[in-house]
């Protein structure tokens, strides 16, 4: 990818995919001293924090499995910081989703795997 990085490419694809599923993207690439959240969205009554992962080599762990306990804790802390900065949204129930892009099994383009509620807070 020449203009945007690989991560940005997958984050943009994930945002489009989630919009097609009825989610409203509120923020992309939220950053604070605690960490980063790729996408923040609304889905019905939920505030959804989305981690986007991709894997190019099937020999390593899956994209979804790469969101390990350490990463989950970091996402939780970052989401708590986000909620402190956005008190109106803090009243909503929260959910943590993962969008995983795995290496395609054939020449077909890889499609995202959406895991709503991938882990609990």
C-alpha positions in Angstrom: 0.0 0.0 0.0 1.6 3.2 -1.0 -0.5 6.1 0.4 -2.0 4.6 3.5 -0.5 1.8 5.7 -1.8 -1.7 5.9 -3.5 -1.1 9.3 -5.3 2.0 8.0 -6.5 0.0 4.9 -8.1 -2.7 7.1 -9.6 -0.2 9.5 -11.2 1.6 6.6 -12.6 -1.7 5.3 -13.8 -2.7 8.7 -15.6 0.7 9.1 -17.4 0.3 5.8 -18.3 -3.3 6.7 -19.8 -2.3 10.0 -21.7 0.6 8.4 -23.2 -1.9 6.0 -24.3 -3.9 9.1 -26.1 -0.9 10.5 -23.5 0.5 12.9 -22.7 4.2 13.0 -19.0 5.0 13.3 -18.5 7.8 15.9 -14.7 7.9 15.9 -11.7 6.3 14.2 -8.3 5.8 15.7 -9.1 7.1 19.2 -5.8 7.7 21.0 -5.0 8.6 24.6 -2.2 7.9 27.1 -3.7 4.5 27.8 -3.6 3.2 24.2 -5.7 3.2 21.0 -9.1 2.0 19.9 -9.4 1.5 16.1 -13.2 2.3 15.9 -15.9 3.5 18.2 -19.4 3.0 17.0 -23.1 2.9 18.0 -25.1 -0.3 17.4 -28.6 0.0 18.6 -28.4 0.8 22.3 -24.7 -0.2 22.5 -21.5 1.8 22.4 -19.1 -0.5 20.6 -15.3 -0.4 20.8 -13.8 -2.3 17.9 -10.3 -3.7 17.5 -9.3 -4.5 13.9 -6.8 -7.2 13.3 -5.3 -8.8 10.2 -2.9 -11.6 9.5 -1.1 -12.3 6.3 0.6 -15.5 7.3 -1.5 -18.5 8.3 1.4 -20.0 10.3 1.0 -17.5 13.1 -2.0 -17.3 15.4 -5.3 -16.1 13.9 -6.1 -12.4 13.8 -8.8 -12.8 16.3 -6.6 -14.8 18.7 -4.0 -12.0 18.6 -6.4 -10.0 20.9 -4.9 -11.7 24.0 -5.6 -10.9 27.6 -3.0 -8.2 27.7 -4.5 -6.4 24.7 -8.0 -6.8 26.1 -6.9 -5.1 29.4 -5.3 -2.2 27.4 -8.5 -1.8 25.4 -10.6 -1.7 28.6 -8.4 1.0 30.1 -8.6 3.0 26.9 -12.4 2.6 26.7 -12.7 3.8 30.3 -10.6 6.9 29.4 -12.8 7.5 26.4 -16.0 7.3 28.5 -14.5 9.8 31.0 -14.1 12.2 28.1 -17.6 11.6 26.7 -19.9 11.4 29.7 -23.1 11.4 27.6 -22.0 8.1 26.0 -20.9 6.7 29.4 -24.6 5.9 30.1 -24.7 3.3 27.3 -24.0 -0.4 27.7 -20.6 -1.1 26.1 -19.5 -4.0 23.9 -16.0 -5.0 22.6 -16.0 -6.4 19.1 -13.2 -7.7 16.9 -13.0 -7.5 13.2 -10.5 -10.1 11.9 -9.1 -10.3 8.5 -7.5 -13.7 7.9 -5.3 -14.8 5.0 -7.6 -15.9 2.1 -7.7 -19.7 1.5 -7.9 -19.1 -2.2 -7.2 -16.1 -4.5 -10.6 -14.6 -3.4 -10.3 -11.4 -1.4 -10.2 -11.8 2.3 -13.5 -11.0 4.0 -13.8 -9.7 7.5 -15.0 -11.9 10.4 -17.0 -9.9 12.8 -17.0 -11.1 16.4 -19.5 -9.1 18.4 -18.9 -9.2 22.2 -15.5 -10.8 21.6 -14.7 -10.3 25.2 -16.4 -8.9 28.3 -15.6 -6.0 30.4 
